[in-house]
C-alpha cells in the first residue's frame, strides 16, 4: 500500500466569543448608545426559519448567529431614537413571525 503525503497547510482559525444578553421575546431592554448582542428565544420557529430579522425603530437587523435556543442579533442602539416602542421579527422573506416591545435603558 502506498502512502500519500499531504502538503496542506494547517490554518489557525480564531473564534471570537460572542457575548449576548438573553431577552424575553415580549419585552426587550436595550442599553442606550451601545452596540450589543441580544439573544431572543425563538426555538418555536427555528426549524422553519432560515434567517431571522428584527426591526427596531425603523432599522432592520439580520441575525448574526444562533444556538440551540437563542437567535442572536447585533443591535446598534446609537441608531435608535425612540426611548421605547414596538419591534417586529420577520423571516428572510419579510413574513411576520412575532413582535414585542423594547425599552432603552
FIROBA-460188 format. One record per residue (C-alpha): residue number from 1; residue in three letters; x, y, z. Coordinates in steps of 0.2 Angstrom, whole numbers, plus 5000, padded with zeros to 4 digits. Layout:
! residues N
<site><i>NUM</i><aa>ALA</aa><x>X</x><y>Y</y><z>Z</z></site>
...
! end
This chain:
! residues 105
<site><i>1</i><aa>UNK</aa><x>5000</x><y>5000</y><z>5000</z></site>
<site><i>2</i><aa>UNK</aa><x>5007</x><y>5017</y><z>4995</z></site>
<site><i>3</i><aa>UNK</aa><x>5005</x><y>5032</y><z>5007</z></site>
<site><i>4</i><aa>UNK</aa><x>5002</x><y>5049</y><z>5000</z></site>
<site><i>5</i><aa>UNK</aa><x>5009</x><y>5063</y><z>5009</z></site>
<site><i>6</i><aa>UNK</aa><x>4998</x><y>5078</y><z>5010</z></site>
<site><i>7</i><aa>UNK</aa><x>5005</x><y>5096</y><z>5008</z></site>
<site><i>8</i><aa>UNK</aa><x>4990</x><y>5105</y><z>5016</z></site>
<site><i>9</i><aa>UNK</aa><x>4995</x><y>5120</y><z>5027</z></site>
<site><i>10</i><aa>UNK</aa><x>4985</x><y>5120</y><z>5043</z></site>
<site><i>11</i><aa>UNK</aa><x>4976</x><y>5136</y><z>5045</z></site>
<site><i>12</i><aa>UNK</aa><x>4973</x><y>5143</y><z>5063</z></site>
<site><i>13</i><aa>UNK</aa><x>4956</x><y>5149</y><z>5064</z></site>
<site><i>14</i><aa>UNK</aa><x>4952</x><y>5160</y><z>5079</z></site>
<site><i>15</i><aa>UNK</aa><x>4935</x><y>5162</y><z>5085</z></site>
<site><i>16</i><aa>UNK</aa><x>4929</x><y>5177</y><z>5095</z></site>
<site><i>17</i><aa>UNK</aa><x>4917</x><y>5173</y><z>5108</z></site>
<site><i>18</i><aa>UNK</aa><x>4900</x><y>5181</y><z>5106</z></site>
<site><i>19</i><aa>UNK</aa><x>4893</x><y>5188</y><z>5122</z></site>
<site><i>20</i><aa>UNK</aa><x>4875</x><y>5192</y><z>5122</z></site>
<site><i>21</i><aa>UNK</aa><x>4861</x><y>5196</y><z>5134</z></site>
<site><i>22</i><aa>UNK</aa><x>4846</x><y>5184</y><z>5134</z></site>
<site><i>23</i><aa>UNK</aa><x>4830</x><y>5193</y><z>5132</z></site>
<site><i>24</i><aa>UNK</aa><x>4812</x><y>5189</y><z>5134</z></site>
<site><i>25</i><aa>UNK</aa><x>4803</x><y>5189</y><z>5117</z></site>
<site><i>26</i><aa>UNK</aa><x>4789</x><y>5200</y><z>5123</z></site>
<site><i>27</i><aa>UNK</aa><x>4799</x><y>5214</y><z>5131</z></site>
<site><i>28</i><aa>UNK</aa><x>4817</x><y>5218</y><z>5127</z></site>
<site><i>29</i><aa>UNK</aa><x>4829</x><y>5230</y><z>5136</z></site>
<site><i>30</i><aa>UNK</aa><x>4842</x><y>5239</y><z>5125</z></site>
<site><i>31</i><aa>UNK</aa><x>4857</x><y>5248</y><z>5133</z></site>
<site><i>32</i><aa>UNK</aa><x>4857</x><y>5266</y><z>5126</z></site>
<site><i>33</i><aa>UNK</aa><x>4871</x><y>5271</y><z>5115</z></site>
<site><i>34</i><aa>UNK</aa><x>4880</x><y>5254</y><z>5113</z></site>
<site><i>35</i><aa>UNK</aa><x>4882</x><y>5241</y><z>5101</z></site>
<site><i>36</i><aa>UNK</aa><x>4876</x><y>5225</y><z>5109</z></site>
<site><i>37</i><aa>UNK</aa><x>4871</x><y>5207</y><z>5105</z></site>
<site><i>38</i><aa>UNK</aa><x>4854</x><y>5202</y><z>5111</z></site>
<site><i>39</i><aa>UNK</aa><x>4849</x><y>5183</y><z>5111</z></site>
<site><i>40</i><aa>UNK</aa><x>4830</x><y>5181</y><z>5109</z></site>
<site><i>41</i><aa>UNK</aa><x>4822</x><y>5164</y><z>5112</z></site>
<site><i>42</i><aa>UNK</aa><x>4814</x><y>5159</y><z>5095</z></site>
<site><i>43</i><aa>UNK</aa><x>4815</x><y>5140</y><z>5097</z></site>
<site><i>44</i><aa>UNK</aa><x>4797</x><y>5138</y><z>5092</z></site>
<site><i>45</i><aa>UNK</aa><x>4802</x><y>5145</y><z>5074</z></site>
<site><i>46</i><aa>UNK</aa><x>4820</x><y>5140</y><z>5072</z></site>
<site><i>47</i><aa>UNK</aa><x>4817</x><y>5124</y><z>5062</z></site>
<site><i>48</i><aa>UNK</aa><x>4805</x><y>5133</y><z>5050</z></site>
<site><i>49</i><aa>UNK</aa><x>4815</x><y>5149</y><z>5048</z></site>
<site><i>50</i><aa>UNK</aa><x>4831</x><y>5151</y><z>5038</z></site>
<site><i>51</i><aa>UNK</aa><x>4836</x><y>5169</y><z>5043</z></site>
<site><i>52</i><aa>UNK</aa><x>4828</x><y>5180</y><z>5056</z></site>
<site><i>53</i><aa>UNK</aa><x>4827</x><y>5198</y><z>5055</z></site>
<site><i>54</i><aa>UNK</aa><x>4822</x><y>5211</y><z>5069</z></site>
<site><i>55</i><aa>UNK</aa><x>4815</x><y>5228</y><z>5065</z></site>
<site><i>56</i><aa>UNK</aa><x>4818</x><y>5241</y><z>5079</z></site>
<site><i>57</i><aa>UNK</aa><x>4813</x><y>5259</y><z>5077</z></site>
<site><i>58</i><aa>UNK</aa><x>4814</x><y>5258</y><z>5058</z></site>
<site><i>59</i><aa>UNK</aa><x>4831</x><y>5249</y><z>5057</z></site>
<site><i>60</i><aa>UNK</aa><x>4832</x><y>5231</y><z>5052</z></site>
<site><i>61</i><aa>UNK</aa><x>4845</x><y>5219</y><z>5059</z></site>
<site><i>62</i><aa>UNK</aa><x>4848</x><y>5202</y><z>5052</z></site>
<site><i>63</i><aa>UNK</aa><x>4853</x><y>5188</y><z>5064</z></site>
<site><i>64</i><aa>UNK</aa><x>4872</x><y>5186</y><z>5067</z></site>
<site><i>65</i><aa>UNK</aa><x>4871</x><y>5169</y><z>5075</z></site>
<site><i>66</i><aa>UNK</aa><x>4861</x><y>5156</y><z>5084</z></site>
<site><i>67</i><aa>UNK</aa><x>4862</x><y>5142</y><z>5096</z></site>
<site><i>68</i><aa>UNK</aa><x>4850</x><y>5128</y><z>5102</z></site>
<site><i>69</i><aa>UNK</aa><x>4838</x><y>5141</y><z>5110</z></site>
<site><i>70</i><aa>UNK</aa><x>4843</x><y>5159</y><z>5105</z></site>
<site><i>71</i><aa>UNK</aa><x>4844</x><y>5169</y><z>5090</z></site>
<site><i>72</i><aa>UNK</aa><x>4857</x><y>5182</y><z>5091</z></site>
<site><i>73</i><aa>UNK</aa><x>4855</x><y>5200</y><z>5084</z></site>
<site><i>74</i><aa>UNK</aa><x>4868</x><y>5213</y><z>5085</z></site>
<site><i>75</i><aa>UNK</aa><x>4859</x><y>5229</y><z>5089</z></site>
<site><i>76</i><aa>UNK</aa><x>4867</x><y>5246</y><z>5087</z></site>
<site><i>77</i><aa>UNK</aa><x>4857</x><y>5257</y><z>5100</z></site>
<site><i>78</i><aa>UNK</aa><x>4865</x><y>5273</y><z>5093</z></site>
<site><i>79</i><aa>UNK</aa><x>4853</x><y>5271</y><z>5078</z></site>
<site><i>80</i><aa>UNK</aa><x>4838</x><y>5270</y><z>5090</z></site>
<site><i>81</i><aa>UNK</aa><x>4829</x><y>5287</y><z>5093</z></site>
<site><i>82</i><aa>UNK</aa><x>4814</x><y>5282</y><z>5102</z></site>
<site><i>83</i><aa>UNK</aa><x>4816</x><y>5278</y><z>5121</z></site>
<site><i>84</i><aa>UNK</aa><x>4803</x><y>5264</y><z>5119</z></site>
<site><i>85</i><aa>UNK</aa><x>4792</x><y>5256</y><z>5106</z></site>
<site><i>86</i><aa>UNK</aa><x>4787</x><y>5240</y><z>5097</z></site>
<site><i>87</i><aa>UNK</aa><x>4799</x><y>5228</y><z>5087</z></site>
<site><i>88</i><aa>UNK</aa><x>4794</x><y>5215</y><z>5074</z></site>
<site><i>89</i><aa>UNK</aa><x>4803</x><y>5199</y><z>5070</z></site>
<site><i>90</i><aa>UNK</aa><x>4801</x><y>5193</y><z>5052</z></site>
<site><i>91</i><aa>UNK</aa><x>4809</x><y>5179</y><z>5042</z></site>
<site><i>92</i><aa>UNK</aa><x>4820</x><y>5180</y><z>5026</z></site>
<site><i>93</i><aa>UNK</aa><x>4805</x><y>5183</y><z>5016</z></site>
<site><i>94</i><aa>UNK</aa><x>4799</x><y>5198</y><z>5027</z></site>
<site><i>95</i><aa>UNK</aa><x>4785</x><y>5187</y><z>5033</z></site>
<site><i>96</i><aa>UNK</aa><x>4779</x><y>5192</y><z>5050</z></site>
<site><i>97</i><aa>UNK</aa><x>4784</x><y>5180</y><z>5065</z></site>
<site><i>98</i><aa>UNK</aa><x>4782</x><y>5189</y><z>5081</z></site>
<site><i>99</i><aa>UNK</aa><x>4783</x><y>5206</y><z>5089</z></site>
<site><i>100</i><aa>UNK</aa><x>4785</x><y>5214</y><z>5106</z></site>
<site><i>101</i><aa>UNK</aa><x>4791</x><y>5230</y><z>5114</z></site>
<site><i>102</i><aa>UNK</aa><x>4808</x><y>5237</y><z>5118</z></site>
<site><i>103</i><aa>UNK</aa><x>4814</x><y>5250</y><z>5130</z></site>
<site><i>104</i><aa>UNK</aa><x>4831</x><y>5259</y><z>5130</z></site>
<site><i>105</i><aa>UNK</aa><x>4839</x><y>5258</y><z>5147</z></site>
! end
